[in-house]
Structures are given as structure tokens and as C-alpha cells.
Amino acid sequence: MRSKFLTAGVAGHVDHGKTSLVRCLTGIDTDRLQIEKERGHSIESGIAPLALSSGGHMAVLDVPGHTDFLKNTIRGLSAVDMAILVLAADDGVMPQTLDHLDLLRFLKVQGGFIILSKADLVDDETLELAGMEIQEMVKGTFLEGKPAVSFSAVDQRGIPDIVQHIERETKRLEGKPLDGPFRLWIDQLKSFARFGTVATGTVLSGSVRQDDRLCILPPGKETRVRFLEVHNRRVSQAIAGQRVGINLHRVALTDVCRGMLLCNPGTFAATSLLNTELQAREKGVGPLKNRQKIRLHLGTAVTTAIVVLMEAERLEPGENGLAQLRISSPVAALPGDPFVLSLLNVPSPIAGGKALEIPLEKYRSAKAVRTIPYLKAIQKGDVSGIMDRFFARRLSGPVTAADIAMRTGLGISEVKEEIDIRIRRDEILSFEDLGFYGKSAHGIIKKRLLAIIQQVLSENPFQKTILPDEIRSRLAPSIHEVVFQETLTHLCREGRLVKVDGAFRLPWVSARLSREQERLVRLLLEYGHELGLVPFRADMFWKFHGQQFNKNEIQQLLECLHDQNRLIRLRNDRFLTPEALEQIKDEVRPVIRQKGRLSLAESKEILGYGRTLGLPVLEYMGAIGFTRREGNARVLSG
């Protein structure tokens, strides 16, 4: 559903009669500041309500025409639904006439018409020439073919025609969306005794009621609506399209500023990155260069940014291209939001565009193959293509339908519909309240995870397993736990990963030893066989061979031989050959059968060593189920 509340932006060169027009239409002088009256031109945007005979509601917004107040002009035009472009018949087309026409075009204003003001100062021939000039100027713009109405604030000529054209335009304009979360760019701020801070702006979507909780972005401060005013009248609710003043509970005037966004808590977030489509102004001051620092006007926010062009090193006047804006101060933008760029030291627009995506990372040329096709799909409005590429690029974790809508600019209903289709096709995973995850992304994570494990195990031939924490730190520390665990589980089910005591190994990976290591393995096995029933440690072998080998490498090879079941490891880090263990069993078995039990003292007579070496051997035989303990003695199991 769309709102019937609309805003008309009255634009044009300074001193061309914009404020006089608004006063004639509404009876209100929008130059409210003393300095504006002294200078004779607007500095801030002024707003006046206009009641329509059709029952519609219109706010008429008079923006500054002087070039020095460009940012205030853009702030005023940022939320208008239609344009009334004013051009003085005695002056004709002037610099700010052209500037304001391009601003309206960049801000995606779709409706409106033209007014030739000060008609009382010229004759009919001059008026006709002015009309021809303006029609030539608006060729190729949204105002091409629109009427040019003659107007005079002195003799009131043209007023009925102007009202008629306003009525006609409002019937074909859609208005702002009533559904969706509340959103408002702050364009005016005041503080009143006993009430505190009042923030004013145009409701871009949704609605707001008294006592609603709101969030201020940035910095994310939460507040509450104390009361609402629409054109100086207290109301209980304000909806999309209306100009509203909101009294913010416990918010000091120093805590908030123009350019911040009011919204429902948890619905939007501020960003320092925007992927966008850009168009350089046709009659700009020169090309827009890659990595050029510019001034960004988005909503009512004004900040600096760096333009990173994706497809060229420069945009010549009139050219289009994709770009990432790296913004110095975060703004609460959404895909689809229009914006204007100007030079840092020249108050004139040089380019404009539309936000396509709120990215999670900086653009690099190496990412062009994934990023550019995705942005072109957004430009075309290709829902299926957008969703394909969105899920393929979203590797870190599940994402909700609302988050997809916020980051792509798609409607929430079409996102949900596409998700349902993909679930039926088994193309995405559903993690209930956490959201959805693409099967294509899941496949990428599985390949990366297996490659990481193989790399780690190949780097160290003695390491047979790897712990989950090490896998995750190498894969991506930011990956969501539920996706990480699901990937491990899935690989284990497929038989491509084996879980061992909380760690993981690859079933096909075995130790690859150097020639010198293979020689050392042979010496270790020979040493074990020579000792027979006596368990040995790494330092015993090390000393036996005159300390010529690395003790750590000896220990690692002993562990490797244990993993391969070529040696048996006892609890005190001693090792036995499997043959020695079988011999010990053969020695112990008849003694226990004859006596019914075996004490530690009796084991010394059989094995030839005392408690230090004997106890770990007896404990191991108990661990493998050959014997069991009864008091201080051992008996045969089974």
C-alpha cells in the first residue's frame, strides 16, 4: 500500500521566486529565519502544508537556491515525490537551474512541472522564448514534455493552473510505502523548554505512534516517542509521506544531528561501505576518477567518501559505472537509496547514483568476477539471479529473509517466495530462527575445510588429527558455529572426514616420512624388539644411540608408530612392541590360571621388573580387557 501524503519540492535558481510561489499557494512565508529576511533568499528549506480539493495532502518544500547552501538544498529535496522547477522569465536558465534539475534527476524524482515566474516583468514574446529555452533544457529528463505555467506573485496570474497541475500530478504518483518498518531522515532539530529535543523529517516508510521505541542511527541510541506533531498539530500517529516532528525522550540536542536516521530498533544498521551505480554529470567539472575523495549527500546526511570505480579508472561526463563508496562516517543507507556526489571544494553536483548493496567487505579487483555480475543482477531487478549470487557469496553464516531484503533492496514478500522455491528444490539449508544458508556456499566451505585439514596434516607427517578450533581459525574465525558444525557433521556422514576423540582426520591421509626418518623408524623398532618385555621411552633410545638424534623427532616417530599400531603406548609414555605384549600375555595367563590371581609382586618374577615398569603394563592389559582388577590383584577377564 502507498501513502496519499506527498511532498512537492520547489527548486530553482536563487531569487527566481520560489518562496513567493509557496506563499501564494499556501499563505505561509517559508523564510522563517531573520537572516533569510535580511538577505532576501532562503538558507534553510521551508515547509508549508497545502490542502488539495481532491482530498489529498501535500507538503510544499521550498529549498535554497543559492549555491553556497547546496547541502541544505539536497537535504530538502531528498524526500520529495514531485518537483516544481521555477525559472524566472526575465533571467532564463541560470547555473542553479541546471544544478537543481540534475539534483532532482539524481534523486529519482519522477513527477512535476515547470513554472515561469515573474511573468509580469516581460512581454509575451520574451515569455514564449523563456518557455522554449526551458523545454530545450529539460529534454531527456523526467520533466520533458511537462507544461510550463506562467506565474506572477504580483498579479497572481497562473495560480489556478498551478493548483490544477499539482492535482493532476498527485493522481499519478504512487507515494511512499505504508508497509515495512518506520524510517525517517532527520532534517531539522529544535529544543523546547519542558519538552526537550524535537527531530523533524519526512516519514519514508511505515508509521510511528506515540510511545513507540525508536533507534537513532548512528550511533544506535534508543529512545521513545513522547509526542508527535504534523504541521504544528498534535497527532497520535504519523504515516509514510507525512512531515512529522518527533519529541525524543531523554535525548539531548547534542546527542543527535541532521543526517541521522530514526527507525524501529533492530531493523536497520549504519554502514561505511556502499556498492552503487554512478552517473557522472553530463556538464560536470571534469571526470570522476578512481579513488577520488568526494562529498556524499545521502538522505539528509553529508559526509566524505572515497569512490572506488569497479570497471574503469575514470568516468567521463555523462558516463555510468559501478563503484564502491568507502564512507568516512557511517550512514544508515538502504539499497535503492539515491544520492548525490559533489567535489570537496566546489558546491556543485558532479555525479549521482543509487545504492545497490550494503557489502560486508571492501571491493578488490580480485573479487570483480563475483561482485560485478551480482550488482548487474540487482540493476536489472533479476530476483533469481540476485538470490543465486547472494547465497553463493554469503559464506559466514545463515541470513534471514529480512536481512536479504535489507541488503539487496528486494521486497520482503518476493524474498520469502524465492526462499520457499529454493527450499523445495533443496538449494538452501534452513536453520530455523537463524535463517538460511546456500548449498553452493556450503559446498565451497566443505572444499576449503578439507583442503585446510589436508594442508595441516601434510605439513607435519607425525600429526594424524586436527582439533576443531584450529580448523575454524584457519577456515574463518567469523564463520557461524552452526554452519561450521553442520559442515563437519556432513563431511563425516559422507565418509570424507573421521572424528577421533573430539578431533578429526582424513581417512586417506597417511604419514609420509623422509629417508632419514624411515631409517630412524627401523632403529626404533629394532630397539623395541631387542628390549623384549621391557617398555622404553624416547630418552632411553636417545641415550643408547649417543644422543645423535633429535629427541623431539624420536618422540614424534614413536607417536606415529603408535597411531599405525606398530608400537603400544603405555600411560607413562613408554612403548612396547605388539610382539612383546603377546609374550607377556602368554607368560601371565598360565600363572593366573594356576593361582587364580596375579599380584604386582608376582608380576615382577614373570616380567623381570618392578612397580615402575610393571604397573603400567598391568593397567594396559586391564584397559584392553585381558585382565581385570580385584583388590590389589589381577584376574583373567571372561
SVG drawing of the C-alpha trace seen along z (x, -y; Angstrom):
<svg xmlns="http://www.w3.org/2000/svg" viewBox="-12 -44 89 118">
<polyline fill="none" stroke="black" stroke-width="0.4" points="0.0,0.0 1.1,-3.6 0.5,-6.8 -1.7,-9.7 0.6,-12.1 3.0,-13.7 5.8,-16.3 6.4,-18.8 9.9,-20.3 10.1,-23.8 13.5,-24.2 15.3,-26.7 18.0,-29.5 18.3,-32.0 15.8,-34.9 13.6,-33.3 10.5,-33.5 10.3,-30.1 9.4,-31.5 6.8,-33.9 5.2,-31.0 4.9,-29.0 3.4,-32.0 0.8,-32.5 -0.2,-28.8 -0.3,-28.3 -0.4,-31.7 2.8,-30.8 6.1,-32.6 8.7,-29.8 11.6,-32.2 11.3,-32.0 14.8,-33.0 15.7,-36.6 18.9,-36.3 16.9,-35.0 14.6,-38.0 17.7,-40.3 19.4,-38.7 16.3,-38.2 16.9,-34.5 16.4,-31.1 19.2,-29.4 17.2,-26.5 14.4,-24.6 11.0,-25.8 7.8,-23.7 4.1,-24.6 1.0,-22.4 -1.3,-22.5 -4.8,-21.2 -5.9,-19.7 -9.5,-19.8 -9.2,-16.1 -8.8,-15.3 -5.1,-14.6 -2.4,-16.0 0.6,-17.9 3.6,-19.4 5.3,-22.1 9.0,-22.4 10.9,-25.5 14.7,-24.7 17.6,-27.3 18.6,-28.4 22.0,-29.9 25.0,-27.7 26.5,-28.3 23.7,-26.2 23.9,-23.2 23.8,-20.7 20.6,-22.2 19.1,-22.1 19.9,-18.4 18.6,-17.7 15.3,-19.4 14.9,-17.5 15.9,-14.1 12.4,-13.0 10.2,-14.8 7.7,-13.0 7.4,-15.6 9.3,-18.7 8.1,-22.3 11.0,-23.8 10.9,-27.6 12.6,-29.7 12.4,-33.5 11.1,-34.6 13.4,-37.7 16.5,-35.8 16.1,-32.5 18.2,-29.4 20.8,-30.1 23.5,-27.9 21.4,-26.7 18.5,-26.0 20.8,-23.4 22.1,-22.2 18.7,-21.7 17.4,-19.9 20.3,-17.4 19.8,-17.1 16.1,-16.2 17.2,-13.7 19.9,-12.1 17.4,-11.9 15.0,-9.9 12.1,-12.4 9.6,-11.2 6.8,-13.8 6.4,-17.5 6.2,-20.5 7.8,-23.9 6.9,-27.4 7.9,-30.6 7.9,-33.1 8.0,-36.9 5.8,-36.9 4.6,-40.4 8.2,-41.7 8.3,-40.5 6.3,-40.8 4.6,-37.8 7.4,-37.2 10.1,-37.1 7.8,-34.7 7.5,-32.5 11.3,-32.4 11.8,-31.6 9.4,-28.7 11.3,-27.4 14.6,-27.7 13.3,-25.7 11.8,-23.0 15.2,-22.6 16.9,-22.3 14.6,-19.5 14.9,-17.3 15.8,-13.7 14.8,-14.3 11.7,-13.4 10.3,-16.9 10.4,-16.6 7.0,-17.4 5.7,-18.8 3.9,-22.1 5.5,-25.4 3.0,-27.6 3.4,-31.4 3.2,-32.9 3.4,-36.2 3.4,-36.9 2.4,-40.5 -0.8,-39.9 -1.4,-36.3 -1.6,-35.0 -1.2,-31.3 -2.3,-30.2 -5.4,-28.2 -3.3,-26.4 -0.6,-25.6 -3.1,-24.1 -4.6,-22.1 -1.3,-20.7 -0.4,-19.8 -3.7,-17.9 -3.1,-16.2 0.4,-15.1 -0.7,-13.7 -3.1,-11.4 -0.4,-9.5 2.2,-9.5 2.4,-6.4 3.6,-7.9 5.7,-6.3 5.2,-2.7 2.9,-2.3 4.1,1.2 7.6,2.0 9.5,0.6 9.4,-3.1 12.2,-5.2 12.9,-9.0 15.9,-11.1 16.3,-14.0 16.4,-17.3 15.6,-19.8 16.2,-19.8 15.0,-22.1 14.9,-22.1 11.9,-23.3 11.7,-24.2 9.8,-21.4 9.8,-19.1 13.4,-18.8 14.6,-17.7 12.2,-17.6 13.5,-16.0 11.7,-16.6 11.7,-14.9 9.5,-13.1 8.4,-9.6 10.0,-7.4 8.1,-4.2 5.9,-2.6 4.4,-4.6 5.2,-5.8 3.0,-6.2 3.2,-7.9 5.3,-5.9 6.9,-3.8 10.5,-2.8 12.9,-4.3 16.6,-3.9 18.9,-6.8 21.4,-5.7 24.3,-6.3 25.2,-5.8 22.4,-3.3 21.0,-5.1 17.5,-4.0 14.7,-6.4 10.9,-6.7 8.4,-9.0 6.9,-11.4 4.6,-13.1 4.1,-13.8 3.3,-16.9 2.3,-17.2 2.3,-20.8 2.1,-22.1 -0.8,-19.8 -0.5,-17.1 -1.3,-13.6 -1.2,-10.1 0.3,-8.6 2.3,-9.7 2.5,-7.6 4.7,-7.4 4.8,-10.7 3.9,-13.0 6.2,-15.6 6.4,-15.0 8.1,-16.4 9.0,-13.8 9.7,-14.7 12.5,-12.3 12.5,-11.1 15.7,-11.8 17.7,-12.8 19.8,-15.9 20.2,-18.2 23.9,-17.4 23.2,-13.7 21.6,-14.0 22.2,-15.9 20.8,-16.3 21.7,-13.4 20.9,-10.8 18.1,-8.3 15.2,-7.4 13.9,-3.9 12.4,-0.9 15.0,0.8 16.8,3.7 15.5,3.0 18.5,1.1 22.2,0.6 24.7,-2.1 27.3,-1.2 30.7,-2.6 30.5,-0.8 28.1,-1.0 28.2,0.7 26.5,-1.6 25.7,-2.6 27.0,-6.0 26.4,-8.5 28.7,-11.4 27.0,-14.7 26.9,-15.5 28.0,-19.0 30.3,-18.5 33.6,-19.9 35.6,-17.0 35.9,-13.2 35.2,-11.3 38.5,-9.5 39.1,-6.2 39.8,-6.6 38.8,-10.3 37.7,-11.8 34.3,-13.5 31.4,-14.7 28.5,-12.3 24.9,-13.6 22.6,-10.7 19.2,-11.4 19.9,-14.4 23.4,-13.1 26.5,-14.8 29.9,-13.2 33.1,-12.5 33.8,-9.3 36.3,-7.7 35.0,-6.5 36.4,-3.1 35.4,-2.5 35.0,1.2 35.1,1.1 37.3,-1.8 39.8,-4.3 37.6,-7.3 34.0,-8.2 33.8,-11.0 30.9,-13.4 27.6,-11.5 29.1,-8.1 27.8,-5.4 29.6,-2.8 29.7,-0.6 31.5,-1.9 32.0,-1.3 31.8,-4.2 34.0,-4.0 32.4,-6.4 34.3,-8.3 31.3,-8.5 28.7,-5.6 25.3,-6.3 22.1,-4.3 21.5,-3.6 19.4,-1.0 19.7,0.5 17.7,-1.7 18.6,-5.0 19.6,-7.7 22.5,-10.0 24.5,-12.9 28.2,-13.5 29.9,-16.9 33.6,-18.0 35.1,-18.8 35.8,-22.4 33.1,-23.2 29.4,-23.4 28.0,-21.8 26.9,-18.3 29.3,-16.2 27.6,-12.8 24.6,-10.9 23.6,-7.4 21.7,-4.7 22.8,-2.3 22.7,1.3 24.1,3.3 25.4,3.0 28.6,5.0 30.4,6.8 33.9,6.2 35.9,3.8 35.9,4.2 39.1,5.6 39.7,6.2 40.3,9.9 36.6,10.0 35.3,8.5 34.2,11.8 31.8,12.4 30.9,8.8 30.1,7.2 27.7,9.8 25.8,9.7 25.5,5.9 24.3,6.1 21.6,8.6 20.5,6.0 20.4,3.3 18.2,5.5 15.9,6.5 16.6,10.2 15.3,11.8 16.5,15.3 20.0,14.0 20.2,11.8 19.4,14.7 21.7,17.1 24.7,14.8 23.7,13.6 23.8,17.1 26.9,18.0 28.7,15.0 27.4,15.3 29.8,17.8 29.9,16.6 26.6,17.8 22.8,18.1 20.8,15.0 17.2,14.1 14.7,13.1 14.6,9.6 18.4,9.3 18.3,10.3 15.7,7.7 17.7,5.0 20.9,5.8 19.5,6.3 16.6,3.8 14.2,6.6 10.8,6.7 10.4,9.0 7.5,10.9 9.4,11.7 12.4,12.8 10.2,15.2 8.6,16.5 12.0,17.2 13.3,18.9 10.3,21.2 11.1,22.2 14.7,22.9 13.9,25.0 11.6,27.2 14.5,27.5 16.9,28.4 19.1,25.5 19.4,23.9 19.7,25.1 17.3,23.8 18.5,23.2 15.1,22.3 15.2,18.9 18.8,18.3 17.9,18.1 19.0,19.7 22.3,20.8 23.0,21.6 24.0,25.1 26.5,23.6 28.2,21.7 28.1,24.9 29.9,26.7 32.6,24.0 33.1,24.3 33.4,28.1 36.1,27.9 38.0,25.3 37.7,27.2 39.1,30.4 41.9,28.5 42.9,26.9 43.0,30.3 45.0,31.9 47.5,29.0 47.9,29.1 48.4,32.9 50.8,32.8 52.9,30.1 53.5,32.4 53.7,36.1 53.6,37.1 50.2,35.3 47.2,37.6 44.3,35.4 43.4,31.8 41.2,30.1 38.0,28.1 39.4,24.8 42.4,25.0 40.3,25.9 38.0,22.9 40.8,20.4 42.3,21.3 39.0,21.5 37.4,18.3 37.1,17.3 33.9,15.4 32.1,18.4 28.8,19.1 29.1,22.0 26.0,23.7 27.4,23.7 30.8,24.9 29.3,27.8 26.9,28.7 29.9,28.9 31.9,31.2 28.9,33.5 28.1,33.6 31.6,34.5 31.7,37.3 28.4,38.6 29.9,38.6 32.9,40.6 35.3,37.8 36.2,37.0 36.7,39.2 36.1,38.0 38.6,39.3 38.3,38.4 37.0,34.9 39.5,34.3 39.3,35.0 41.4,36.8 41.2,37.6 40.7,41.3 43.1,41.3 46.0,39.4 48.9,41.3 52.3,40.2 55.0,39.5 58.5,39.9 61.8,38.8 64.5,41.4 66.3,40.4 63.1,40.7 62.4,44.1 65.9,45.2 65.1,43.9 61.8,45.8 63.7,49.1 66.1,48.4 63.3,47.7 61.5,51.0 64.8,52.9 65.5,51.3 62.0,52.3 62.5,55.9 65.9,56.1 64.4,54.9 61.8,57.6 59.4,57.3 60.9,54.1 59.0,50.9 61.1,48.0 61.0,44.2 62.3,41.8 65.2,40.6 66.3,44.3 66.7,44.7 68.3,41.3 71.0,42.1 71.5,45.6 72.4,44.0 74.8,41.4 72.3,38.5 72.9,38.3 69.2,38.0 66.7,35.2 64.8,36.2 61.6,34.4 61.7,36.2 62.1,39.5 59.0,38.9 57.0,37.8 58.0,41.0 57.1,43.1 53.6,41.5 53.4,42.1 54.2,45.8 51.6,46.0 49.0,44.5 49.9,47.1 49.6,49.9 53.3,50.8 54.0,49.9 51.9,49.9 51.9,46.8 51.6,47.2 50.3,44.5 53.8,43.4 54.9,42.5 56.7,45.8 56.3,48.1 56.2,51.9 56.2,53.9 53.0,55.8 55.0,59.0 56.3,58.2 52.7,57.7 51.6,61.0 54.6,62.7 53.7,61.0 50.1,62.3 51.5,65.8 53.6,65.5 50.8,64.2 47.9,66.3 49.1,69.7 50.1,68.2 46.7,66.6 45.0,69.9 47.2,71.8 46.9,69.4 43.6,67.8 45.2,64.3 48.3,62.3 49.8,59.7 52.2,56.9 54.9,58.7 54.3,61.9 54.4,60.0 58.0,58.9 59.1,62.6 57.4,63.0 58.4,59.7 61.7,59.1 61.0,55.5 59.2,53.8 56.4,51.5 57.5,48.5 57.5,50.5 55.2,53.3 52.1,51.3 51.6,49.5 51.8,52.9 49.2,54.5 46.9,51.4 47.2,51.6 46.2,55.3 43.2,54.3 42.3,51.4 42.2,53.8 40.1,56.3 42.7,59.1 42.6,58.9 40.5,57.1 41.4,55.9 40.1,57.5 41.5,55.6 45.3,55.4 45.5,58.4 44.6,59.2 42.4,62.0 41.6,63.0 38.5,61.4 35.9,63.7"/>
</svg>
